[in-house]
Amino acid sequence: MLDQVKITALVENTSALPGVAGEWGLSLWIETNRHRILFDTGQGPSLVKNAHTLGVHLSTAQAMVISHGHYDHIGGVANAFAAGFRGSVYLHPAGLKPKYKKNATERPEPIGPQQTALHALRARGENVIYTPEPTRLAPDLLITGTVPRTNPLETTPSNFFLGEDCTILDPLIDDQALLIETGRGWALFTGCGHSGVINLLHYAKELTGGGRICAVIGGFHLQEAPEARLQATAAALLEFDVELVAPCHCTDSAAIAWLQKALGQRVITLHAGQTLLVCP
């Protein structure tokens, strides 16, 4: 069990500090008394610059965890390697597949891993560890692997595809989360939450043997979510007694405002350059 978990947002859509760039995507630097973890890498351009500005040394990380294979989460891996990262990389194998999204004009838009990221990962060889199943990095660190989708409100968007012809829906089985045990329970880190926050909460509790989930941090993918899903998400966070809710990135500002109104001071915003302590 860790005494303290400190989070620094290296990449997020918006910036909290002058000199720290906002970029569509997510990257979190996670420090504990025993671990240093890079969770996601953003698109790439802002990662190293923001880390330098914030005094974060990427070369000291023991592990990199990639939540899923979309470009705004996996895009900075080559930049992290160039900055001296030498640890192990953990990702779901389906995260390396080509991924597409239909844009407003119905044209296929590539949103999967860029070639620079793929080449960099292939060059790392056995230091890349695939996590389709739950994977324990340490007694207090756990990667979920594929998250079971059981809640009928948390369906995969119908505009994500596995090929450029956009005929095969992408079930996003590569979407995974990181769990870190703190003195007050387990903190749950999610890149986009394509699996759904409710599904993630239930699976996290199962994987931790009924452990308390004290925090949920990251993207909730609630853009344009219907009222019923927002209500169910807020109800689940209350049911699990999550004391810190830090939605960001793809959650959508309107959804964040809705959660703040429903959950009060449990909900905080998270922007690039911001640091917070998790369940101290």
C-alpha positions in Angstrom: 0.0 0.0 0.0 1.3 3.4 -1.0 1.5 6.4 1.4 1.0 9.0 -1.3 0.1 9.2 -5.0 1.0 12.4 -6.7 -0.4 13.1 -10.2 1.0 15.7 -12.7 -1.0 16.3 -15.9 1.6 16.5 -18.6 -0.8 16.6 -21.5 -4.5 17.6 -21.5 -6.8 19.6 -23.8 -6.4 22.7 -21.7 -3.5 24.2 -19.8 -3.4 25.5 -16.2 -0.1 27.3 -16.4 1.7 29.7 -18.7 4.4 27.9 -20.7 2.5 24.6 -20.5 0.9 23.7 -23.8 -2.7 22.4 -24.1 -3.1 19.5 -26.5 -6.0 17.3 -27.4 -5.0 14.1 -25.6 -3.9 12.9 -22.2 -0.7 12.0 -20.4 -0.3 11.7 -16.6 2.9 11.5 -14.6 2.2 9.3 -11.5 4.6 9.4 -8.6 4.5 7.3 -5.4 7.0 6.5 -2.7 8.0 3.5 -4.8 6.9 4.0 -8.4 7.1 6.5 -11.2 4.7 5.7 -14.1 3.9 7.5 -17.3 0.3 6.9 -18.1 -0.4 7.7 -21.8 1.7 10.0 -23.9 -0.7 12.4 -25.6 -0.3 13.0 -29.4 3.4 13.7 -29.0 4.3 17.3 -29.6 3.7 18.6 -26.1 4.9 15.7 -24.0 8.6 16.4 -23.6 8.3 20.2 -23.6 5.7 20.2 -20.9 7.6 17.6 -18.8 10.7 19.8 -19.0 8.7 22.9 -18.0 7.2 21.0 -15.0 10.4 19.5 -13.9 9.4 15.9 -14.7 12.2 13.6 -15.9 10.7 11.0 -18.2 13.9 9.0 -18.1 13.2 8.1 -14.4 9.9 6.3 -15.1 10.0 2.6 -14.5 6.9 1.9 -16.6 4.7 3.4 -19.3 1.1 2.3 -19.4 -0.9 3.0 -22.6 -4.7 3.0 -22.0 -5.6 2.3 -25.6 -4.4 2.7 -29.2 -5.9 6.1 -30.2 -3.3 8.6 -31.5 -3.9 11.1 -28.7 -2.8 8.6 -26.1 -0.2 6.5 -27.8 1.3 9.2 -30.1 4.1 10.4 -27.8 5.8 7.0 -27.2 8.7 7.8 -29.6 9.2 11.2 -28.0 9.3 9.6 -24.5 11.9 7.1 -25.7 14.0 9.9 -27.2 13.8 11.7 -23.9 15.4 8.8 -22.2 12.6 6.5 -21.1 14.0 3.0 -20.6 11.3 1.2 -18.7 8.8 -1.4 -19.8 5.7 -0.4 -21.9 2.4 -2.0 -21.1 -0.4 -2.0 -23.7 -3.2 -4.2 -25.0 -2.2 -5.9 -28.3 -5.4 -4.6 -30.0 -4.1 -1.1 -29.4 -1.7 -1.5 -32.3 -4.4 -2.2 -34.9 -5.4 0.5 -37.5 -8.3 2.5 -36.2 -10.6 4.9 -38.0 -13.5 7.3 -37.2 -16.1 8.7 -39.6 -15.9 12.5 -39.4 -18.7 15.0 -40.0 -18.4 14.5 -43.8 -18.6 10.7 -43.4 -15.0 10.4 -44.6 -12.7 7.9 -42.8 -10.3 9.6 -40.4 -7.3 7.6 -39.1 -7.2 7.8 -35.3 -5.0 4.8 -34.5 -1.3 4.7 -33.6 1.0 6.6 -35.9 3.8 4.9 -37.8 6.4 6.6 -35.6 4.8 5.1 -32.5 4.5 1.6 -34.1 8.2 1.7 -35.3 9.3 2.8 -31.8 7.4 0.1 -30.0 8.6 -2.6 -32.4 12.2 -1.5 -31.8 11.7 -2.0 -28.0 11.3 -5.7 -28.4 10.6 -7.7 -25.2 10.4 -4.4 -23.2 6.9 -4.1 -24.6 4.5 -6.2 -22.5 1.0 -7.0 -23.8 -1.9 -6.9 -21.4 -5.1 -8.4 -22.8 -5.7 -9.9 -19.4 -5.4 -8.4 -15.9 -1.7 -7.8 -15.2 -0.1 -7.1 -11.9 3.0 -4.9 -12.0 3.5 -4.9 -8.3 1.3 -5.8 -5.2 -0.1 -2.3 -5.4 -0.2 -1.8 -9.2 -2.7 -3.5 -11.5 -3.6 -3.1 -15.2 -7.1 -4.3 -16.0 -6.7 -5.5 -19.5 -9.9 -5.8 -21.5 -12.9 -4.5 -19.4 -16.1 -6.5 -19.5 -19.0 -4.4 -20.9 -22.1 -5.3 -18.9 -23.9 -2.0 -18.5 -26.4 -1.4 -21.3 -26.0 2.4 -21.1 -22.3 2.2 -21.8 -22.1 1.1 -25.4 -19.2 1.6 -27.8 -19.8 4.6 -30.2 -20.9 3.5 -33.6 -18.4 5.7 -35.5 -15.2 3.9 -34.5 -13.9 1.3 -37.0 -11.1 -1.1 -37.6 -10.5 -0.5 -41.3 -10.4 2.4 -43.7 -13.6 1.1 -45.4 -15.4 1.6 -42.1 -17.4 -1.6 -42.3 -16.1 -3.3 -39.1 -16.9 -1.6 -35.9 -14.1 -1.3 -33.4 -15.2 -2.8 -30.1 -12.2 -1.0 -28.4 -11.3 -4.1 -26.4 -7.9 -2.4 -26.0 -9.4 0.1 -23.6 -7.9 -0.6 -20.2 -7.3 1.2 -16.9 -4.5 1.3 -14.2 -5.3 0.7 -10.6 -3.0 1.9 -7.8 -3.6 1.1 -4.1 -3.4 4.0 -1.7 -3.9 4.3 2.0 -7.6 5.1 1.4 -8.4 2.5 -1.3 -7.6 2.0 -5.0 -7.2 4.9 -7.5 -8.5 4.1 -10.9 -6.8 5.8 -13.9 -8.6 5.8 -17.3 -7.4 7.3 -20.6 -10.8 7.8 -22.3 -13.0 5.4 -20.5 -14.4 3.8 -23.7 -15.4 0.9 -21.5 -17.6 3.1 -19.4 -17.0 4.4 -15.9 -19.7 2.1 -14.4 -18.2 -0.9 -16.1 -14.7 0.2 -14.9 -15.9 0.6 -11.3 -17.4 -2.8 -11.1 -14.5 -4.6 -12.7 -12.0 -2.7 -10.6 -13.8 -3.8 -7.4 -13.8 -7.4 -8.7 -10.1 -7.3 -9.6 -9.1 -5.9 -6.2 -11.1 -8.4 -4.2 -13.8 -6.0 -3.2 -11.4 -3.2 -2.5 -12.6 0.4 -2.2 -12.2 2.7 -5.2 -11.3 6.0 -3.7 -10.6 8.0 -6.9 -11.3 7.9 -10.6 -9.1 10.1 -12.8 -8.9 10.6 -16.5 -11.2 10.7 -19.6 -14.8 9.5 -19.1 -15.8 9.8 -22.7 -19.2 11.5 -21.9 -19.3 13.8 -24.9 -22.9 14.3 -25.8 -23.9 11.5 -23.4 -27.6 11.2 -22.8 -29.1 12.3 -19.4 -29.7 8.7 -18.4 -26.0 7.8 -18.7 -24.9 10.9 -16.8 -27.3 10.1 -14.0 -26.2 6.5 -13.9 -22.5 7.5 -13.9 -23.1 9.9 -11.0 -25.1 7.3 -9.1 -22.4 4.7 -9.5 -19.7 7.1 -8.3 -21.8 7.8 -5.2 -22.6 4.1 -4.7 -18.9 3.3 -4.7 -18.2 6.3 -2.4 -15.5 7.6 -4.7 -14.1 10.6 -2.9 -12.1 12.1 -5.7 -13.5 12.4 -9.3 -11.1 14.1 -11.8 -12.7 13.9 -15.2 -10.8 15.5 -18.1 -9.9 15.2 -21.8 -12.8 13.6 -23.6 -15.3 13.9 -20.8 -16.7 17.2 -22.3 -17.0 20.4 -20.4 -20.8 20.2 -20.2 -20.6 16.7 -18.7 -17.9 17.8 -16.2 -20.2 20.7 -15.2 -23.1 18.2 -14.8 -21.0 15.9 -12.6 -19.9 18.9 -10.5 -23.5 19.9 -9.9 -24.5 16.3 -9.1 -21.5 15.3 -6.9 -20.3 18.6 -5.5 -16.8 18.9 -4.2 -15.9 15.3 -5.1 -15.3 16.6 -8.6 -12.3 18.6 -9.6 -11.1 19.7 -13.0 -7.7 18.6 -14.3 -5.6 20.5 -16.8 -2.1 20.3 -18.2 0.4 21.6 -15.6 -1.8 20.8 -12.7 -0.7 18.5 -9.8 -2.9 16.8 -7.3 -2.6 14.3 -4.5 -4.8 11.2 -4.7 -6.5 10.0 -1.5 -3.7 11.2 0.8 
